[in-house]
Amino acid sequence: MLDLVLRGRLVLPGGSVTKGWLGIAGGRIVSLGEGEAPDAAETTDHGDALILPGAIDGQTHAGSQWGFAGIAPTTRAAAIGGVTTIVDMPYDHPDPITTVDLLNQKVAAIEELAHTNVALYATIPTDPDPADISGLVEAGVAAFKISSFEAHPHRFPRIGSGAVLTLFEALDNAGLPVGLHNEDQEVVRATEAKFRAEGRTTPLDHSPSRPPVAEMSATATFLELGASLGGHAHIVHISIPEGFDLVAEHAARGEKASAEMCLHYLLFDAEEHMPTLGAKLKVNPPIRSGVRDALWQVIEDGGAAFVSSDHSAWGLERKSSENIFEVAAGMPGLETLLPGFYTEALRRTGSVEAAAALTAAMLAEGPADFFGLEAKGRLEPGCDADIAVLTPGEIVYESARTPEGSAWSAYDGMTFAAIPSATYVNGVRVWDGAIVSAETPGTYARRTA
């Protein structure tokens, strides 16, 4: 007998099934259909709600401030948002994930603490050892991440071009992408110093202090380094349409070049929102002005591999200075990724079916394929029972309503067209308006492709 049957509007790779059902056993989807459902130990009817593959957030920072203990609150936030797998960045406190020993420690924490599945980025030090890189690949990391800008000398260093080439050489034939935080350090530091000297330290000064040329310069150099060795060069966040154009030009040459979009670039505008949200909206690269429609066009044209949140839930005390250069960059996004993207997709397409299909493609299928998570990202027999239930209906988002989450959000006050009402991880319901499972059913999601 099946363990669980879920009823609702199934969002499948080939289209929606209005009165559908999913059969789950042993943590996997084993059957699906329309109309009469088979018997199961438990049946839950979600009515007219959308049943989607659980979102896969390809860019989160669980350990940047709390170390491995941050896996628990971060995956709780994921469950609240209908995200069933996070792909966590390697810049943990106090040590970044550069060796198999450190990776194994993080995996042990995942198995103990995670409410959702966790796939992992690894990184390299400024003088990398190819043996460490090979070991991390064998241990199942989903990708590597480096930065052209130093946010911290040990935890988040700038990786020079020589080390980048070493990384691409060590990954030859492994198939793993290398993601880049794409800002030119010399440009940013020179411009920020000029702004500070001139007393230009307000929230509206953040974007021009990190000008588009800083992104374009770093992106172009990295793409050429990857192309020289046939490596997969990936840009983890681009804030301007010209950056995606540059990636597309390289991909058109047959190079392994790709880029992702972050939700905040699609929903916020610096001129419109920085005056009221201020430091809450500080991210790097910055929110720009007047580019949202052009960035959404990138999505419609297939120019982004997937959409992520870049979730980093700093305490508000890290956002309290009146000097924009003295506050931390980053903001929560796991709870709002799925409803925020679906809402904007619905507004632009005017169709529930089209919006749901685009949401599944950008938040589940795309990242599953990119990170080699073969059993995730789709509602199909044989796939893991990682499922998000999205209930339609206008709601004004308020982070304070879910105290298990991040406690604050730049998305507070936005009206969403739907809200995640239930989240299932490996067939276990972890969210239905509250964190309901005493279990922590999340596991380490190894790259399998």
Salt bridges, closest charged atoms under 4 A:
GLU42 OE2 - ARG429 NH1 3.37
ASP88 OD2 - LYS106 NZ 2.80
ASP92 OD2 - LYS106 NZ 2.86
ASP95 OD1 - HIS154 NE2 2.83
GLU183 OE1 - HIS181 NE2 2.72
GLU183 OE2 - ARG210 NE 2.82
GLU192 OE2 - ARG196 NE 2.91
GLU198 OE2 - LYS194 NZ 2.98
GLU198 OE1 - ARG200 NH1 3.31
ASP205 OD1 - ARG200 NE 3.92
GLU215 OE2 - ARG288 NH2 2.89
GLU224 OE2 - HIS250 NE2 3.72
GLU224 OE2 - ARG253 NH1 3.60
GLU255 OE1 - HIS250 ND1 2.59
GLU255 OE2 - ARG253 NH1 3.60
GLU260 OE1 - HIS234 NE2 2.72
GLU272 OE2 - HIS273 NE2 3.49
GLU272 OE1 - ARG292 NH2 2.80
ASP293 OD1 - ARG348 NH2 2.80
ASP310 OD1 - HIS61 NE2 2.95
GLU326 OE2 - ARG196 NH1 2.77
GLU344 OE2 - ARG347 NH2 2.86
GLU344 OE2 - ARG348 NE 2.70
ASP369 OD2 - ARG378 NH2 2.92
ASP384 OD1 - ARG28 NE 3.19
ASP384 OD2 - LYS376 NZ 2.70
ASP386 OD2 - LYS376 NZ 2.78
GLU398 OE2 - ARG401 NH2 3.49
ASP432 OD2 - ARG429 NE 3.50
